[in-house]
């Protein structure tokens, strides 16, 4: 099998961006895209531009799976949904990444044969969320993760569990769930006996049903149980259950299987059969206990709903079937509580509603309709939710372990959860993962929460130490937590930066710029742009990043006038205007009127401060809304700018991107999730539909008005929700009337963002699900930017203009920055040799001495060089203010961006000459300056002005700098 080494010569034919949409990208095309990505990395003139991670880490990101060394539980591997595979050998104090350069970074399952250091990784998480990226099969490492080999199963996309035989590292079982956004036959249970050289599919139900979990009996290793799950997602709907779901049993090592769940056996089957999780244990008498949790998507009966609504509170469910007379018989406080609890406008009071119902001005149906937004089919569905079933008869009879429903564990989105854990030798101790993590100590009859103050919600994995049952390792949407007392207290192990950012913004604060971002399930945060990872904050007692808001963090806008007024929000258009300094918070989302259909808000609804006047603020639902007073009051300035939505339990027919030309007030653009783009040239008075020639129905991931020419506009389309991973990037020179594809050499990777530089119109950045690319010629050709930046999904980009830093918001590895001043200079028709000196240099008498750790304190800085053409030898010299050359070193430059490290040293033989310079004109009453070497014998530059000279084969470039 091939290892992931770059071929010396590889020619890739690019898949034209003009192909028809909704054609699924094949595994072969995805592999070609990876080869193209490597080629763009190898030949990139931007390869020398180094990225630095600027955190944050404390909130972490979604964990998919954990594999713990049974002999040493301080050693374990963690698979993250979109952040790769990490290893810790010190109980979570530090982690090392192991998967950064592979074709995908989404992890579904991890299994380890500890004796031989063989690791199997199944890519593609199974939680089936909006950003559950598709993997490309199974990888194997035989050296503890230092190198990897792809072992096939490319088309499985999402893998729920891997089991490796503890006696034979070559025998492996894989639970493959299959494509998320399409039907495919490459799903089910697979087995190999030769380490993945050849796979046999031993269990298959149909092309909509895949394997989500599998367990093996440690005492009877030929017996396995597999959980099958029927599910299919579309951009507008999620079918999270079906008759294909069920539990299967094998007694011959997984070669043959028998279904052991049926209505007759007592297990829920049919259209309501949702995701299933499995666990197995033995009691002290040697009896085997098998547990199966299920997301029961069957609806509660009328009697059960009535029991849920047993108090006198008015519910939407009751109102749906309530007559006029029944409504008029309600108490005034019941109506008032209903209005306030369901977000009706404050101006609408109970007395007014009762009066309008009585006079037939409105109906009870209209009150229900006011609340029937695009998410009603998900959140208002009265499903039974989480249930736990138990068998000691191999499925001949299943019994529900609890009497009451436990629907708050999953609510109506059990597709996001589903794992259970049972102590292997104590079937009474069970953990169930859901929004909370819950524990039962009586075989599932009763449950208690074990969610301490520092434990995140949304849980996906639990490991129980069989030798010490109160020792737990929990993986959730906030990283890794460890407990030693059965879940009463937890420690958080979130050293690596694994935040899943949706959006990023910056300010221009006078004390140093700050970065902002909204994260999946981790709210909105703000932190310093010069953040460097360190545990020193635990000593200081204050983490540099601060949480601004909760929920799933979304887009952020910062008022440029005070750098304190911030617009933040959470999912489905719930936005607020904050001023953290003043402690003020104001909800600003525009509301529809009673009698109107609710607005449709995207999961990540777009917002925008006008570049012309910061009091003007835009929000996008399926309409565009504008406020002239910072969101205090909105007007709707457009018709429905989508195709009108589709019935389903996912908000659809919504705006996903909005922009206003910085060169012309009122020149507005919008894009939607159903592939529609519009333009208004007159501030929303009239609208034109644009982009009709582009591929249909694809998600408009970004529409961006040109910053140099008001006629220019860019658009990126994303086919991820149709299993279409090709890159769709376009440019218009006539305000969107006509379009041309750009970036013909980009790999087939779903595109999330395009960003035009404000200083140089030739400089374009594109972020995809697998990395970052830059064009220095206006989009004709792109190259990779990967120096220090892993192959992670890039969701958003912004440039901090004062510092000239490009900030990269990734969905899985937090934030990165790189200074692009050199690129701005080099992106010209015929670039020359360019040298950029470091900024903010300071002298220090401590240079050369040792710190508390007995390591030498040395300054670290660097020069940046752009070299057009081929590699060449060069010399870098430092001259004093009077032209004395005090330092020279030979360097080797590659074509493009280069970084030349410099430790601020100079040759000691020039000490006296420098002293003469520094003392010229110095007053007699001042002590003469005397230069000394550091304790390591090295001379470091004193305060003063200097010139750096780069000599490349006779051609020179200079840059002046100052040491303060």
KOLVORO-334155 format. One record per residue (C-alpha): residue in one letter; x, z, y. Coordinates in steps of 0.05 Angstrom, whole numbers, plus 5000, padded with zeros to 4 digits. Example, Ala and Ser with C-alpha at 12.3 -4.5 7.8 and 13.67 -1.06 7.14 Angstrom:
BEGIN
A 5246 5156 4910
S 5273 5143 4979
***
This chain:
BEGIN
X 5000 5000 5000
X 5025 4986 5070
X 5052 5039 5115
X 5039 5036 5189
X 5103 5004 5213
X 5102 4950 5266
X 5119 4881 5237
X 5178 4846 5269
X 5136 4785 5283
X 5061 4783 5285
X 5015 4731 5315
X 4943 4752 5325
X 4887 4705 5343
X 4842 4740 5393
X 4768 4742 5379
X 4735 4708 5438
X 4695 4756 5482
X 4639 4704 5485
X 4616 4713 5414
X 4543 4732 5405
X 4528 4806 5409
X 4505 4851 5352
X 4550 4819 5300
X 4583 4877 5263
X 4659 4879 5267
X 4689 4874 5197
X 4743 4919 5169
X 4791 4859 5171
X 4776 4847 5245
X 4787 4921 5260
X 4854 4918 5223
X 4874 4857 5264
X 4855 4895 5327
X 4902 4951 5306
X 4958 4901 5295
X 4943 4872 5364
X 4946 4941 5394
X 5015 4953 5364
X 5038 4886 5390
X 5015 4903 5461
X 5052 4970 5455
X 5116 4938 5431
X 5119 4885 5486
X 5090 4927 5543
X 5127 4927 5610
X 5089 4992 5623
X 5119 5025 5561
X 5167 5067 5603
X 5111 5097 5645
X 5104 5167 5616
X 5039 5205 5612
X 5034 5280 5616
X 4978 5320 5587
X 4947 5366 5640
X 4899 5403 5595
X 4853 5437 5590
X 4855 5469 5521
X 4816 5534 5524
X 4748 5502 5509
X 4776 5455 5455
X 4731 5404 5420
X 4690 5390 5358
X 4720 5409 5290
X 4700 5368 5229
X 4738 5400 5173
X 4792 5451 5156
X 4838 5456 5095
X 4871 5524 5084
X 4932 5539 5040
X 4905 5588 4987
X 4974 5621 4980
X 4987 5626 5055
X 4924 5626 5098
X 4966 5624 5162
X 4980 5552 5143
X 4922 5504 5151
X 4902 5435 5174
X 4845 5421 5223
X 4809 5354 5229
X 4776 5342 5296
X 4718 5295 5307
X 4756 5253 5358
X 4823 5288 5367
X 4860 5273 5303
X 4891 5318 5249
X 4931 5380 5268
X 4973 5430 5228
X 4987 5503 5242
X 5038 5545 5204
X 5029 5609 5245
X 4955 5625 5239
X 4933 5582 5298
X 4984 5604 5349
X 5014 5534 5352
X 4991 5467 5325
X 5025 5400 5313
X 4989 5333 5314
X 4997 5289 5252
X 4952 5229 5264
X 4966 5204 5334
X 4991 5134 5319
X 4943 5113 5265
X 4888 5062 5274
X 4834 5116 5284
X 4834 5188 5306
X 4766 5209 5282
X 4770 5257 5223
X 4714 5269 5173
X 4746 5307 5116
X 4813 5336 5095
X 4837 5355 5025
X 4905 5380 5005
X 4942 5384 4939
X 4985 5442 4962
X 5037 5442 4908
X 5058 5370 4919
X 5045 5370 4995
X 4997 5312 4984
X 4943 5305 5038
X 4882 5261 5036
X 4844 5247 5100
X 4776 5215 5103
X 4765 5184 5172
X 4700 5182 5211
X 4662 5247 5223
X 4592 5253 5191
X 4556 5292 5245
X 4522 5227 5268
X 4523 5243 5342
X 4527 5197 5402
X 4603 5197 5400
X 4614 5201 5325
X 4667 5147 5320
X 4674 5103 5259
X 4734 5113 5215
X 4767 5062 5170
X 4773 5096 5103
X 4822 5142 5069
X 4894 5159 5084
X 4945 5194 5040
X 5009 5230 5057
X 5057 5254 5003
X 5104 5290 5051
X 5059 5339 5085
X 5035 5292 5140
X 5101 5262 5164
X 5081 5192 5141
X 5015 5161 5120
X 4990 5105 5075
X 4922 5073 5081
X 4886 5078 5015
X 4826 5033 5027
X 4751 5046 5032
X 4754 5014 5101
X 4680 5000 5107
X 4657 5070 5092
X 4663 5088 5167
X 4642 5161 5158
X 4668 5208 5104
X 4636 5276 5092
X 4680 5308 5040
X 4742 5296 4997
X 4761 5335 4934
X 4830 5329 4903
X 4841 5354 4832
X 4884 5417 4837
X 4921 5397 4773
X 4929 5323 4789
X 4941 5298 4860
X 4922 5227 4838
X 4850 5245 4820
X 4805 5246 4881
X 4731 5244 4896
X 4704 5220 4963
X 4634 5230 4992
X 4625 5168 5036
X 4566 5168 5084
X 4574 5096 5108
X 4559 5062 5173
X 4522 5101 5227
X 4492 5041 5264
X 4478 4994 5206
X 4462 4987 5133
X 4519 4975 5085
X 4533 4982 5011
X 4601 5016 5019
X 4572 5086 5014
X 4562 5137 4960
X 4611 5176 4916
X 4678 5144 4900
X 4731 5166 4850
X 4804 5147 4839
X 4852 5169 4785
X 4913 5134 4814
X 4917 5164 4884
X 4873 5112 4917
X 4905 5049 4889
X 4837 5033 4860
X 4769 5064 4874
X 4707 5065 4831
X 4639 5076 4864
X 4605 5121 4814
X 4542 5141 4853
X 4502 5094 4897
X 4429 5101 4918
X 4418 5045 4969
X 4450 5015 5031
X 4418 5067 5077
X 4437 5129 5036
X 4507 5157 5032
X 4542 5218 5005
X 4551 5273 5056
X 4577 5330 5013
X 4606 5343 4944
X 4628 5406 4907
X 4665 5416 4843
X 4658 5474 4795
X 4727 5508 4791
X 4709 5538 4722
X 4679 5475 4694
X 4720 5421 4729
X 4682 5363 4697
X 4619 5385 4733
X 4606 5363 4805
X 4546 5364 4851
X 4536 5312 4906
X 4489 5311 4966
X 4461 5244 4986
X 4431 5233 5055
X 4388 5175 5079
X 4397 5164 5153
X 4404 5108 5204
X 4417 5109 5278
X 4399 5058 5331
X 4413 5061 5406
X 4340 5082 5416
X 4323 5121 5353
X 4351 5163 5297
X 4318 5164 5228
X 4348 5229 5203
X 4314 5233 5135
X 4284 5193 5077
X 4270 5191 5003
X 4342 5173 4987
X 4364 5244 5005
X 4375 5290 4946
X 4424 5328 4902
X 4459 5296 4841
X 4497 5327 4783
X 4553 5300 4740
X 4580 5331 4676
X 4634 5280 4661
X 4681 5286 4721
X 4639 5245 4768
X 4634 5182 4726
X 4559 5187 4716
X 4506 5223 4756
X 4435 5250 4748
X 4388 5267 4805
X 4367 5340 4801
X 4320 5346 4861
X 4247 5327 4857
X 4181 5352 4882
X 4168 5380 4812
X 4233 5420 4814
X 4213 5453 4880
X 4261 5416 4926
X 4236 5378 4988
X 4238 5303 4974
X 4211 5241 5007
X 4208 5219 5079
X 4225 5289 5104
X 4288 5296 5064
X 4344 5306 5114
X 4417 5324 5111
X 4439 5369 5054
X 4498 5417 5047
X 4523 5446 4981
X 4559 5508 4958
X 4573 5540 4890
X 4589 5610 4866
X 4592 5654 4804
X 4564 5724 4798
X 4598 5782 4761
X 4559 5764 4698
X 4587 5694 4696
X 4524 5658 4718
X 4532 5598 4763
X 4492 5595 4828
X 4484 5529 4866
X 4458 5530 4937
X 4433 5470 4976
X 4413 5473 5049
X 4368 5418 5076
X 4347 5395 5144
X 4273 5393 5126
X 4242 5339 5169
X 4173 5348 5143
X 4125 5372 5197
X 4096 5441 5198
X 4023 5447 5182
X 3970 5464 5234
X 3966 5534 5206
X 4041 5543 5212
X 4041 5517 5283
X 3985 5564 5300
X 4026 5622 5273
X 4085 5600 5317
X 4038 5600 5377
X 4005 5666 5359
X 4009 5696 5430
X 3966 5671 5487
X 4018 5627 5519
X 3995 5556 5531
X 4038 5505 5496
X 4045 5430 5502
X 4023 5424 5430
X 3957 5461 5445
X 3946 5422 5509
X 3952 5355 5472
X 3886 5366 5436
X 3852 5410 5488
X 3786 5389 5520
X 3769 5398 5593
X 3723 5457 5579
X 3776 5491 5536
X 3826 5483 5592
X 3778 5511 5644
X 3770 5572 5599
X 3843 5590 5605
X 3868 5647 5648
X 3902 5629 5713
X 3967 5663 5692
X 3968 5621 5628
X 3967 5557 5669
X 4018 5583 5718
X 4066 5603 5662
X 4057 5535 5631
X 4073 5499 5697
X 4135 5541 5712
X 4161 5540 5641
X 4157 5465 5635
X 4190 5444 5700
X 4130 5421 5740
X 4143 5416 5816
X 4141 5484 5850
X 4089 5458 5898
X 4041 5449 5840
X 4004 5516 5830
X 3955 5538 5776
X 3895 5541 5824
X 3907 5469 5847
X 3914 5443 5775
X 3851 5479 5752
X 3813 5451 5812
X 3837 5380 5799
X 3819 5384 5725
X 3750 5411 5744
X 3737 5354 5793
X 3765 5302 5744
X 3821 5282 5791
X 3870 5293 5734
X 3862 5303 5660
X 3895 5348 5608
X 3925 5284 5579
X 3961 5271 5645
X 3991 5341 5642
X 4018 5324 5573
X 4041 5256 5595
X 4080 5287 5652
X 4123 5321 5600
X 4127 5264 5550
X 4196 5240 5570
X 4243 5197 5529
X 4265 5258 5488
X 4197 5283 5468
X 4200 5252 5399
X 4263 5292 5385
X 4251 5359 5419
X 4176 5365 5410
X 4175 5347 5337
X 4152 5409 5298
X 4197 5401 5238
X 4210 5456 5187
X 4285 5453 5201
X 4338 5491 5162
X 4320 5514 5093
X 4363 5541 5037
X 4348 5529 4964
X 4379 5560 4903
X 4384 5542 4829
X 4416 5573 4768
X 4388 5520 4722
X 4425 5458 4747
X 4366 5437 4788
X 4311 5443 4737
X 4280 5494 4784
X 4297 5504 4858
X 4274 5565 4898
X 4274 5573 4973
X 4314 5636 4986
X 4274 5659 5048
X 4201 5667 5065
X 4200 5651 5139
X 4224 5587 5171
X 4293 5590 5202
X 4281 5530 5248
X 4324 5558 5305
X 4387 5545 5265
X 4378 5470 5270
X 4315 5459 5312
X 4302 5384 5308
X 4374 5360 5306
X 4399 5382 5239
X 4435 5316 5232
X 4491 5348 5273
X 4501 5405 5224
X 4490 5417 5149
X 4549 5455 5119
X 4542 5521 5082
X 4594 5566 5051
X 4586 5617 4995
X 4638 5666 4971
X 4662 5635 4906
X 4654 5701 4867
X 4597 5733 4905
X 4533 5690 4910
X 4500 5741 4955
X 4547 5726 5014
X 4528 5660 5048
X 4544 5629 5115
X 4503 5573 5145
X 4529 5529 5201
X 4481 5508 5257
X 4473 5520 5331
X 4488 5592 5315
X 4529 5611 5254
X 4489 5658 5210
X 4505 5702 5151
X 4465 5729 5093
X 4487 5785 5048
X 4427 5784 5002
X 4429 5713 4973
X 4395 5681 5031
X 4334 5725 5038
X 4351 5752 5107
X 4400 5728 5159
X 4439 5755 5218
X 4480 5720 5272
X 4555 5729 5276
X 4564 5696 5344
X 4610 5739 5385
X 4623 5730 5460
X 4683 5684 5449
X 4652 5641 5394
X 4625 5573 5414
X 4558 5547 5391
X 4549 5487 5344
X 4585 5504 5279
X 4611 5455 5227
X 4657 5491 5179
X 4671 5560 5149
X 4727 5581 5102
X 4723 5647 5065
X 4787 5678 5039
X 4770 5692 4966
X 4824 5746 4963
X 4799 5779 5027
X 4726 5761 5038
X 4722 5786 5109
X 4776 5737 5130
X 4741 5676 5158
X 4763 5611 5192
X 4707 5577 5231
X 4708 5508 5261
X 4658 5491 5316
X 4648 5450 5379
X 4696 5497 5414
X 4754 5492 5365
X 4778 5544 5315
X 4758 5618 5310
X 4787 5669 5261
X 4755 5734 5240
X 4782 5790 5195
X 4719 5833 5193
X 4666 5785 5166
X 4648 5756 5234
X 4640 5818 5277
X 4700 5800 5319
X 4737 5734 5328
X 4801 5707 5358
X 4802 5638 5390
X 4858 5591 5369
X 4854 5535 5420
X 4925 5519 5439
X 4922 5443 5433
X 4886 5404 5488
X 4827 5374 5451
X 4772 5369 5504
X 4722 5313 5495
X 4714 5288 5566
X 4658 5241 5587
X 4678 5235 5660
X 4734 5255 5708
X 4740 5263 5783
X 4792 5288 5833
X 4793 5319 5902
X 4846 5319 5957
X 4852 5394 5967
X 4906 5413 6018
X 4936 5463 5969
X 4945 5410 5916
X 4893 5364 5886
X 4846 5387 5831
X 4815 5350 5773
X 4743 5356 5749
X 4709 5334 5686
X 4648 5338 5643
X 4658 5352 5569
X 4617 5343 5506
X 4583 5411 5493
X 4632 5447 5538
X 4604 5440 5608
X 4641 5420 5671
X 4710 5446 5690
X 4758 5444 5748
X 4834 5454 5747
X 4899 5440 5783
X 4927 5370 5779
X 4996 5399 5766
X 4974 5440 5706
X 5027 5451 5653
X 5008 5481 5586
X 5032 5553 5579
X 5008 5618 5549
X 5031 5653 5613
X 4959 5655 5637
X 4944 5709 5585
X 4995 5753 5620
X 4968 5736 5689
X 4897 5745 5665
X 4870 5680 5695
X 4865 5611 5663
X 4881 5555 5713
X 4819 5515 5695
X 4751 5545 5715
X 4683 5530 5685
X 4636 5504 5739
X 4574 5492 5697
X 4546 5494 5626
X 4511 5448 5577
X 4542 5382 5558
X 4583 5366 5619
X 4570 5298 5650
X 4591 5259 5711
X 4622 5294 5771
X 4625 5276 5844
X 4663 5315 5898
X 4647 5315 5972
X 4711 5288 6005
X 4698 5328 6068
X 4706 5398 6042
X 4731 5389 5970
X 4684 5445 5951
X 4615 5414 5947
X 4609 5387 5877
X 4554 5350 5840
X 4553 5368 5766
X 4502 5369 5711
X 4484 5367 5638
X 4451 5318 5592
X 4391 5275 5608
X 4397 5275 5684
X 4397 5349 5699
X 4443 5352 5760
X 4460 5405 5810
X 4497 5411 5876
X 4547 5468 5874
X 4594 5502 5922
X 4636 5549 5879
X 4669 5579 5941
X 4602 5599 5970
X 4570 5613 5903
X 4512 5566 5916
X 4474 5525 5864
X 4417 5478 5877
X 4380 5433 5827
X 4373 5363 5855
X 4344 5318 5800
X 4287 5276 5828
X 4219 5289 5794
X 4163 5240 5781
X 4094 5253 5808
X 4037 5280 5767
X 4002 5218 5740
X 4066 5178 5735
X 4105 5166 5672
X 4169 5209 5669
X 4234 5177 5689
X 4280 5159 5632
X 4348 5193 5638
X 4408 5173 5597
X 4448 5226 5559
X 4502 5214 5612
X 4461 5195 5673
X 4503 5162 5728
X 4512 5193 5797
X 4550 5170 5859
X 4568 5194 5928
X 4566 5135 5975
X 4637 5114 5996
X 4609 5101 6065
X 4574 5167 6082
X 4582 5229 6038
X 4511 5254 6053
X 4484 5194 6016
X 4478 5207 5942
X 4452 5163 5886
X 4424 5180 5817
X 4404 5132 5762
X 4346 5141 5713
X 4311 5077 5694
X 4305 5070 5770
X 4357 5080 5824
X 4344 5140 5869
X 4377 5153 5936
X 4383 5215 5979
X 4405 5216 6052
X 4414 5291 6051
X 4459 5307 5992
X 4403 5309 5941
X 4354 5354 5978
X 4303 5297 5977
X 4304 5231 5940
X 4269 5164 5948
X 4264 5114 5891
X 4294 5049 5917
X 4284 5004 5857
X 4234 4982 5805
X 4250 4995 5732
X 4320 4965 5724
X 4317 4961 5648
X 4277 4925 5596
X 4227 4981 5595
X 4251 5025 5538
X 4234 5029 5464
X 4196 5080 5423
X 4244 5128 5390
X 4274 5197 5394
X 4334 5176 5436
X 4328 5162 5510
X 4334 5087 5518
X 4320 5037 5573
X 4362 5078 5621
X 4416 5065 5673
X 4486 5079 5648
X 4528 5058 5708
X 4518 5050 5783
X 4565 5030 5839
X 4565 5013 5913
X 4615 4967 5945
X 4665 5006 5987
X 4668 4944 6032
X 4594 4935 6047
X 4542 4990 6053
X 4480 4977 6011
X 4513 4927 5964
X 4491 4962 5900
X 4501 4948 5826
X 4469 4979 5764
X 4478 4970 5689
X 4435 4996 5633
X 4440 5016 5560
X 4398 4956 5540
X 4446 4906 5571
X 4413 4893 5638
X 4451 4888 5704
X 4421 4885 5774
X 4447 4876 5845
X 4418 4893 5912
X 4450 4867 5976
X 4404 4904 6023
X 4407 4977 6002
X 4352 4973 5950
X 4300 4934 5988
X 4305 4876 5939
X 4338 4868 5872
X 4367 4809 5833
X 4379 4809 5759
X 4451 4787 5743
X 4493 4776 5682
X 4441 4734 5644
X 4497 4692 5614
X 4532 4751 5582
X 4521 4775 5511
X 4452 4806 5504
X 4429 4878 5491
X 4498 4910 5495
X 4509 4977 5530
X 4535 4965 5601
X 4590 5017 5599
X 4616 5004 5669
X 4600 4962 5730
X 4652 4968 5785
X 4650 4936 5854
X 4716 4906 5878
X 4757 4948 5926
X 4792 4889 5960
X 4740 4833 5962
X 4666 4849 5970
X 4648 4788 5927
X 4686 4816 5867
X 4652 4858 5814
X 4674 4878 5744
X 4633 4894 5682
X 4648 4921 5613
X 4599 4919 5555
X 4602 4962 5493
X 4573 4942 5425
X 4590 5007 5389
X 4517 5021 5375
X 4511 4955 5337
X 4576 4966 5297
X 4606 4914 5344
X 4674 4939 5365
X 4699 4877 5403
X 4722 4882 5475
X 4675 4854 5528
X 4707 4852 5597
X 4684 4808 5654
X 4697 4792 5727
X 4653 4759 5779
X 4676 4728 5844
X 4606 4719 5873
X 4574 4788 5870
X 4553 4779 5798
X 4518 4712 5802
X 4569 4682 5753
X 4618 4715 5706
X 4682 4698 5670
X 4714 4737 5613
X 4781 4770 5628
X 4831 4805 5584
X 4834 4752 5530
X 4890 4788 5495
X 4856 4856 5491
X 4846 4880 5419
X 4776 4884 5389
X 4762 4954 5413
X 4698 4979 5445
X 4709 4984 5521
X 4686 5045 5561
X 4715 5035 5631
X 4749 4987 5678
X 4783 5010 5742
X 4812 4968 5798
X 4869 4998 5838
X 4852 5010 5911
X 4922 4990 5936
X 4937 4929 5893
X 4881 4882 5871
X 4925 4854 5815
X 4927 4922 5781
X 4869 4934 5732
X 4861 4989 5681
X 4816 4986 5619
X 4800 5045 5574
X 4775 5033 5503
X 4757 5074 5442
X 4830 5071 5421
X 4871 5075 5485
X 4890 5050 5554
X 4911 4981 5577
X 4935 4954 5644
X 4937 4885 5675
X 4986 4869 5730
X 4959 4799 5743
X 4886 4812 5758
X 4861 4812 5686
X 4893 4750 5656
X 4937 4791 5610
X 4936 4865 5591
X 4990 4909 5561
X 4986 4978 5529
X 5000 5044 5564
X 5017 5092 5508
X 5080 5130 5527
X 5057 5202 5515
X 4985 5180 5509
X 4957 5181 5438
X 4911 5127 5411
X 4849 5167 5432
X 4784 5143 5463
X 4790 5135 5539
X 4723 5147 5572
X 4739 5151 5646
X 4794 5136 5697
X 4807 5156 5769
X 4867 5152 5816
X 4886 5209 5862
X 4909 5169 5922
X 4954 5220 5957
X 4996 5233 5895
X 4985 5163 5867
X 4969 5194 5800
X 4926 5159 5749
X 4881 5211 5714
X 4857 5191 5645
X 4796 5226 5616
X 4798 5222 5540
X 4744 5240 5491
X 4785 5283 5445
X 4852 5299 5477
X 4832 5325 5547
X 4865 5297 5609
X 4929 5258 5621
X 4964 5235 5684
X 5018 5185 5703
X 5045 5166 5771
X 5031 5093 5784
X 5067 5082 5849
X 5119 5039 5814
X 5064 4996 5781
X 5032 4986 5849
X 5098 4959 5876
X 5114 4917 5815
X 5046 4883 5807
X 5062 4823 5850
X 5070 4749 5837
X 5146 4753 5830
X 5167 4826 5823
X 5238 4847 5839
X 5280 4905 5815
X 5246 4968 5842
X 5274 5039 5844
X 5231 5099 5858
X 5263 5167 5871
X 5232 5233 5848
X 5195 5274 5900
X 5192 5349 5915
X 5264 5366 5894
X 5291 5435 5910
X 5359 5466 5903
X 5366 5533 5870
X 5423 5582 5858
X 5393 5596 5790
X 5409 5528 5762
X 5460 5535 5707
X 5445 5608 5694
X 5406 5635 5635
X 5335 5662 5632
X 5307 5719 5591
X 5308 5675 5529
X 5382 5661 5538
X 5369 5587 5551
X 5402 5552 5609
X 5358 5537 5670
X 5367 5464 5687
X 5326 5421 5734
X 5289 5363 5702
X 5272 5303 5743
X 5275 5227 5737
X 5280 5161 5773
X 5232 5106 5758
X 5255 5034 5754
X 5217 4969 5746
X 5260 4913 5717
X 5229 4844 5714
X 5252 4801 5656
X 5295 4821 5597
X 5334 4884 5582
X 5399 4895 5619
X 5455 4944 5630
X 5458 4980 5697
X 5490 5038 5735
X 5456 5091 5776
X 5494 5123 5833
X 5478 5180 5881
X 5506 5177 5951
X 5510 5232 6002
X 5481 5224 6072
X 5548 5195 6095
X 5553 5146 6038
X 5601 5183 5991
X 5585 5167 5918
X 5581 5234 5884
X 5549 5216 5818
X 5547 5154 5774
X 5521 5141 5704
X 5511 5079 5663
X 5441 5065 5637
X 5407 5014 5593
X 5343 4985 5620
X 5287 4950 5584
X 5241 4899 5615
X 5185 4933 5654
X 5180 5006 5672
X 5239 5051 5658
X 5250 5125 5667
X 5320 5150 5681
X 5326 5225 5670
X 5368 5262 5722
X 5389 5335 5722
X 5407 5337 5797
X 5481 5345 5780
X 5541 5315 5816
X 5614 5309 5801
X 5651 5373 5820
X 5711 5335 5847
X 5668 5316 5908
X 5653 5389 5924
X 5700 5394 5983
X 5678 5328 6013
X 5605 5351 6009
X 5623 5417 6041
X 5654 5380 6100
X 5591 5340 6109
X 5546 5400 6104
X 5586 5441 6154
X 5591 5386 6208
X 5560 5411 6272
X 5547 5480 6242
X 5551 5536 6294
X 5612 5581 6293
X 5569 5643 6285
X 5541 5616 6219
X 5577 5627 6154
X 5606 5562 6127
X 5571 5531 6069
X 5611 5537 6004
X 5588 5502 5942
X 5594 5534 5873
X 5582 5510 5804
X 5528 5541 5762
X 5546 5590 5708
X 5547 5532 5660
X 5602 5499 5701
X 5557 5444 5728
X 5550 5428 5802
X 5479 5416 5826
X 5457 5381 5890
X 5451 5425 5951
X 5396 5416 6002
X 5405 5351 6039
X 5388 5277 6042
X 5413 5227 5991
X 5409 5155 5970
X 5402 5130 5898
X 5431 5061 5884
X 5415 5021 5822
X 5462 4964 5806
X 5436 4914 5755
X 5488 4860 5742
X 5503 4853 5816
X 5432 4861 5842
X 5420 4928 5877
X 5359 4970 5892
X 5360 5033 5934
X 5315 5094 5943
X 5324 5152 5991
X 5305 5223 5972
X 5313 5294 5998
X 5330 5360 5965
X 5300 5419 6003
***
